[in-house]
Amino acid sequence: MQFNQQLLVTYECVNAIGTSLDLEAMLRTFLRVFARKSGAIASGFWRPNAEGFALVCGQGKRSLYGVIAPERHNHSWDLHVRRNGEQVLYMYVGKGVMSFMFYLGEEELAAIEAILRSLHAKLDNAICACNNHEALVKLNTTLEEKVRFEVEQNREKDKHILQQSRLAQMGEMISMIAHQWRQPLGSISTVAASIKVKLMLKKFNLQTEEGQQALSAYMLESVEKIEHYVKFLTTTIDDFRNFFKPDKRRDSTTLYELVERTLGVIGKALEVNGITLVRQECSSRTLVLHTNEVMQVILNLLKNAEDAIKERNPSEKTIWLRTYDTPEVSVLEIEDSAGGIEPLIMEKIFEPYFSTKEEKNGTGLGLYMSKTIIEDHAKGRIHVANTARGACFTIVFAVKEEGGEWTK
């Protein structure tokens, strides 16, 4: 093989190396070009395995693959090997073995060996690049699967946390309903007992028209009172049912309406516990929100303020509720007179399962879910700070502008 011919073979083979990051595709191209230019009868690239070697890619007569298969994992060049008269060249490259079979003279084989030596570094780099690419693709696939799995796990965890939070709130709601029902139920009992006593003592003279009219007026008044109390009880149940209804639709509402509906649930409990609620409401802007969810947040903050006041029993038992608007946001603040939150736990109170009420069966989910609802569903912010009187929770609601974009 002349020198010019060697250069041409080398040039063609160099062009074939690195044509693809797919190992098999790149090797097929190289072996095909090399066989055509060098006259190799059969060639292949082999990877070592537990049983010996596995063929990755071959070129030429398939019946000869068994003849050119390497017998041992030799890291040396081991070129120009004769097997029963067959001329086979072996080259360790890319953590594998490349083999070639020829029917050539000694001089031509020496030229072929020189060409292979000149190509060794480029082939080794190209095979390593393909292997690295394959490993990276597998890693990315595995990473995507892991990310998908973790996302699903987190979704399930959030659903579980939300369910726990709802169950905890349901228990508190039942307690609030009991507070609100005591007075009307007591009043109904009083009216019923009064009717019974008057009838038993025959307070009305039914023999006269005047007595009959007095009884009729009295019964009508008593029935109206009972209807009033029953209506109150029914409204409380409706509030309870709507409060926990899944709320996937946004409604137009105001902070005043949200506060009114929430106080319809907890207002009586505050009154029974001797807590004064001071309302300073200046917000009139219409907001588009998941109303039931935001009501849960307001209820949770008021209930936390109530619990703090009951636990610490300050001389002034007051909760201040303020709302106001700015050009960019609407704000709701709930401040209590319980002395504030310890600085060491201030940064942890919005974390899931963190509670200062463990002895009172606190779940540690109320503020976490409140933060999730305000930030993820209402596109707002919630934060807390201590004041001279106690803790003040502030909810900042974004204003939805005409273009549909939320601003904060």
C-alpha positions in Angstrom: 0.0 0.0 0.0 1.5 3.3 -1.1 1.9 6.2 1.2 -0.6 8.4 -0.7 -3.1 5.5 -0.4 -2.5 5.3 3.3 -3.2 9.0 3.7 -6.4 8.6 1.7 -7.6 5.7 3.9 -6.7 7.6 7.0 -8.6 10.7 5.8 -11.7 8.8 4.9 -11.7 6.9 8.3 -11.2 10.1 10.3 -14.2 11.6 8.6 -16.2 8.5 9.6 -15.2 8.8 13.3 -17.5 10.8 15.5 -20.4 11.0 12.9 -22.9 10.2 15.7 -23.2 10.1 19.4 -25.0 6.7 19.1 -22.2 4.2 19.6 -23.5 1.5 17.2 -24.3 4.0 14.4 -20.9 5.6 14.7 -19.1 2.2 14.7 -21.1 0.9 11.7 -20.1 3.9 9.7 -16.4 3.6 10.6 -16.2 -0.2 10.0 -18.0 0.1 6.7 -15.6 2.9 5.5 -12.5 1.1 6.8 -13.5 -2.2 5.3 -14.1 -0.6 1.9 -10.8 1.2 1.9 -8.6 -1.4 3.5 -10.1 -4.6 2.1 -11.1 -6.1 5.5 -13.1 -9.3 5.0 -14.8 -9.0 8.5 -14.5 -6.6 11.4 -16.3 -5.9 14.7 -16.2 -4.1 18.0 -16.6 -6.2 21.1 -17.3 -5.4 24.8 -16.2 -7.6 27.6 -18.8 -9.2 29.8 -19.1 -11.9 32.4 -19.0 -14.7 29.7 -16.2 -13.2 27.6 -17.1 -10.7 24.9 -20.3 -9.4 23.3 -20.5 -8.1 19.8 -21.6 -4.5 19.7 -21.3 -4.0 15.9 -20.0 -6.0 13.0 -19.1 -5.5 9.3 -18.6 -8.1 6.6 -19.3 -11.9 6.5 -21.3 -12.9 9.6 -20.0 -16.4 9.4 -16.5 -15.0 10.2 -17.6 -13.2 13.4 -16.8 -16.3 15.5 -13.3 -16.4 14.0 -12.4 -12.8 14.7 -13.9 -12.8 18.3 -11.2 -12.0 20.9 -10.3 -14.9 23.2 -9.1 -12.9 26.1 -9.3 -9.3 27.4 -5.9 -8.1 26.3 -5.1 -4.4 26.9 -2.2 -4.5 24.6 -2.3 -3.9 20.9 -1.9 -7.5 20.0 -2.0 -6.7 16.3 -1.2 -9.1 13.4 -2.3 -12.5 14.9 -2.5 -15.7 12.9 -5.1 -18.2 13.7 -4.9 -21.4 11.6 -3.5 -19.3 8.8 -6.1 -16.5 9.2 -4.7 -12.9 9.5 -6.6 -11.1 12.3 -5.6 -7.7 13.8 -6.8 -6.8 17.3 -6.8 -3.3 18.9 -7.8 -2.5 22.5 -9.9 0.8 22.2 -12.7 2.5 24.1 -12.7 -0.2 26.9 -13.4 -2.8 24.2 -11.7 -4.7 21.5 -11.8 -4.0 17.7 -10.9 -6.9 15.4 -10.2 -7.1 11.6 -9.6 -10.0 9.3 -7.6 -9.7 6.1 -6.0 -11.8 3.3 -3.0 -9.5 2.6 0.8 -9.5 2.4 3.0 -8.6 5.2 3.8 -5.2 3.8 0.1 -4.3 3.4 -0.7 -5.6 6.9 2.1 -3.3 8.3 0.5 -0.4 6.5 -2.9 -1.2 7.9 -1.4 -1.5 11.4 0.1 2.0 11.0 -3.2 3.4 9.9 -5.0 1.9 12.9 -2.4 3.2 15.3 -2.9 6.7 13.8 -6.6 6.4 14.3 -6.5 4.9 17.8 -6.7 8.2 19.9 -9.6 9.6 17.8 -11.5 6.3 17.9 -10.9 6.0 21.7 -12.2 9.5 22.3 -15.2 9.0 20.0 -16.2 5.7 21.7 -15.8 7.3 25.1 -18.0 10.3 24.0 -20.7 7.9 22.8 -20.6 6.0 26.1 -20.8 9.2 28.1 -23.7 10.4 26.0 -25.5 7.1 26.6 -24.9 7.3 30.3 -26.2 10.9 30.3 -29.3 10.0 28.4 -30.0 7.1 30.9 -29.3 9.5 33.8 -31.7 12.1 32.4 -34.4 9.5 31.9 -33.9 8.2 35.4 -33.9 11.8 36.7 -37.1 12.6 34.9 -38.7 9.4 36.4 -37.5 10.4 39.9 -38.8 13.9 39.5 -42.1 12.7 38.3 -42.3 10.2 41.2 -41.4 12.9 43.7 -44.0 15.3 42.3 -46.7 12.7 42.6 -45.6 11.9 46.1 -45.7 15.5 47.1 -49.2 15.9 45.5 -50.4 12.9 47.5 -48.8 14.4 50.6 -50.5 17.8 50.1 -53.8 16.0 49.6 -53.3 14.1 52.9 -52.3 17.3 54.7 -55.3 19.1 53.3 -57.6 16.3 54.5 -56.0 16.3 57.9 -56.5 20.1 58.1 -60.1 19.8 57.1 -60.8 17.1 59.7 -59.2 19.3 62.4 -61.2 22.3 61.3 -64.4 20.2 61.3 -63.8 19.4 65.0 -63.4 23.0 65.8 -66.4 23.9 63.7 -68.6 21.4 65.6 -67.4 23.0 68.8 -68.4 26.5 67.4 -71.8 25.2 66.3 -72.4 23.9 69.8 -71.6 27.4 71.2 -74.0 29.0 68.7 -76.8 26.5 69.2 -76.9 26.6 73.0 -78.6 30.0 73.2 -81.3 29.4 70.5 -82.0 25.9 71.8 -82.3 27.3 75.3 -84.7 29.9 74.1 -86.8 27.4 72.2 -86.9 25.3 75.4 -87.9 28.4 77.4 -90.7 29.2 75.0 -92.0 25.6 75.0 -91.9 25.5 78.8 -93.7 28.8 79.0 -96.5 27.6 76.8 -96.8 24.4 78.8 -97.0 26.2 82.1 -99.6 28.7 80.9 -101.8 25.9 79.5 -101.4 23.8 82.6 -102.2 26.7 84.9 -105.1 27.7 82.6 -103.9 31.3 82.4 -106.3 32.0 79.6 -110.1 31.9 80.1 -111.2 30.1 77.0 -114.9 30.7 78.0 -114.6 34.3 77.0 -113.7 35.8 73.6 -111.1 38.0 75.2 -109.3 35.0 76.7 -109.4 33.2 73.4 -107.9 36.2 71.6 -105.2 36.5 74.3 -104.3 32.8 73.9 -104.2 33.1 70.1 -101.9 36.2 70.3 -99.6 34.5 72.8 -99.3 31.3 70.8 -98.7 33.3 67.6 -95.9 35.2 69.3 -94.4 32.1 70.7 -94.5 30.3 67.3 -92.8 33.3 65.7 -90.0 33.2 68.3 -89.5 29.5 67.7 -89.4 30.0 63.9 -86.8 32.8 64.4 -84.6 30.4 66.5 -85.1 27.5 64.0 -84.0 29.8 61.2 -80.9 30.7 63.1 -80.1 27.1 63.6 -80.7 26.3 59.9 -78.4 29.2 58.9 -75.7 27.8 61.1 -75.9 24.4 59.5 -75.8 26.0 56.0 -72.7 27.9 56.9 -71.1 24.8 58.2 -72.0 22.8 55.0 -70.8 25.5 52.6 -67.7 26.1 54.6 -66.3 22.6 53.8 -67.7 22.4 50.3 -64.9 21.9 47.7 -64.4 25.3 46.2 -62.9 25.1 42.7 -64.7 28.2 41.3 -63.7 31.8 41.9 -66.4 34.2 43.1 -66.6 38.0 43.2 -66.7 39.1 46.8 -65.4 41.7 49.2 -63.4 41.4 52.4 -66.4 42.7 54.3 -68.6 39.9 53.0 -65.9 37.3 53.8 -65.5 38.6 57.3 -69.3 38.8 57.9 -69.8 35.1 56.7 -66.9 34.0 58.9 -68.2 35.8 62.0 -71.5 34.0 61.4 -69.5 30.9 62.3 -67.2 32.0 65.1 -68.8 35.2 66.4 -70.8 33.5 69.1 -67.7 31.6 70.4 -65.8 34.9 70.8 -68.8 36.3 72.7 -69.1 33.3 75.0 -65.4 33.5 75.9 -65.7 37.2 76.7 -63.5 38.4 73.8 -64.3 41.8 72.2 -63.9 42.0 68.5 -63.0 45.5 67.2 -63.7 45.9 63.5 -62.1 48.7 61.5 -63.1 47.9 57.9 -62.3 50.3 55.1 -62.0 47.9 52.2 -64.7 48.1 49.5 -62.9 46.6 46.5 -64.4 43.6 44.8 -61.9 40.6 44.6 -62.1 37.4 42.7 -61.3 34.6 45.1 -62.0 31.0 46.2 -64.4 32.3 48.9 -64.7 29.2 51.1 -61.0 28.7 51.2 -60.3 32.3 52.2 -63.0 32.0 54.8 -61.1 29.0 56.2 -58.0 31.2 56.5 -59.8 34.0 58.3 -61.5 31.5 60.6 -58.2 29.8 61.4 -56.6 33.2 62.3 -59.5 34.2 64.5 -59.5 30.8 66.2 -55.8 31.0 66.9 -56.2 34.5 68.4 -59.1 33.2 70.5 -57.0 30.3 71.8 -54.0 32.5 72.5 -56.2 34.9 74.6 -57.8 32.0 76.4 -54.4 30.4 77.2 -52.7 33.6 78.4 -55.7 35.3 79.9 -54.6 38.9 79.5 -56.5 41.7 81.3 -57.7 43.0 77.9 -59.3 40.3 75.8 -59.6 41.9 72.4 -59.1 41.0 68.7 -58.7 43.8 66.2 -59.8 43.1 62.6 -58.8 45.7 60.0 -59.2 45.9 56.2 -58.1 48.5 53.8 -57.2 49.1 50.1 -54.2 50.5 48.3 -53.9 51.0 44.6 -52.1 47.7 44.2 -53.5 45.4 47.0 -56.2 44.8 49.5 -55.2 44.0 53.0 -56.7 42.2 56.0 -55.1 42.3 59.4 -56.0 40.3 62.5 -54.3 41.4 65.7 -54.8 40.0 69.2 -53.9 41.1 72.8 -52.2 37.9 73.9 -48.7 39.3 74.0 -47.2 38.0 70.7 -45.2 35.0 69.5 -41.8 34.0 70.8 -39.1 35.1 68.3 -37.5 31.6 68.3 -40.7 30.0 66.8 -41.8 32.9 64.7 -40.1 31.6 61.5 -41.5 28.1 62.0 -45.2 28.7 62.5 -46.0 28.3 58.8 -44.2 24.9 58.6 -46.4 21.8 58.4 -46.9 19.8 61.6 -45.4 22.6 63.7 -47.7 23.4 66.6 -47.5 25.1 70.0 -50.7 23.4 71.0 -49.5 19.8 71.3 -51.0 19.4 74.7 -54.3 20.6 73.3 -54.3 18.3 70.3 -52.9 20.9 67.9 -52.2 19.5 64.4 -49.7 22.1 63.2 -51.6 22.3 59.8 -53.8 25.3 60.2 -51.2 28.0 59.4 -49.4 25.8 56.8 -52.7 25.4 54.9 -53.5 29.1 55.4 -50.2 30.0 53.7 -50.8 27.5 50.9 -54.3 28.8 50.2 -53.3 32.5 50.2 -50.0 32.1 48.2 -51.0 29.3 45.7 -54.8 29.8 45.3 -55.3 33.5 46.1 -52.0 34.7 44.6 -51.3 36.8 47.7 -49.0 36.8 50.7 -49.4 36.2 54.4 -47.0 37.1 57.2 -46.9 37.7 60.9 -45.3 40.2 63.2 -45.4 41.1 66.9 -46.9 44.4 68.0 -47.0 46.1 71.4 -50.3 44.2 72.1 -49.7 40.8 70.6 -49.4 39.0 67.2 -50.6 40.6 64.0 -51.3 38.4 61.0 -51.4 40.3 57.7 -53.0 38.9 54.4 -52.2 40.8 51.3 -54.5 40.1 48.3 -53.4 40.9 44.8 -55.6 43.0 42.6 -56.6 41.3 39.3 -56.3 43.9 36.6 -58.2 44.1 33.3 -55.6 42.2 31.3 -56.1 39.2 33.6 -52.6 39.5 35.2 -52.3 39.5 39.0 -50.2 42.2 40.6 -48.9 42.1 44.1 
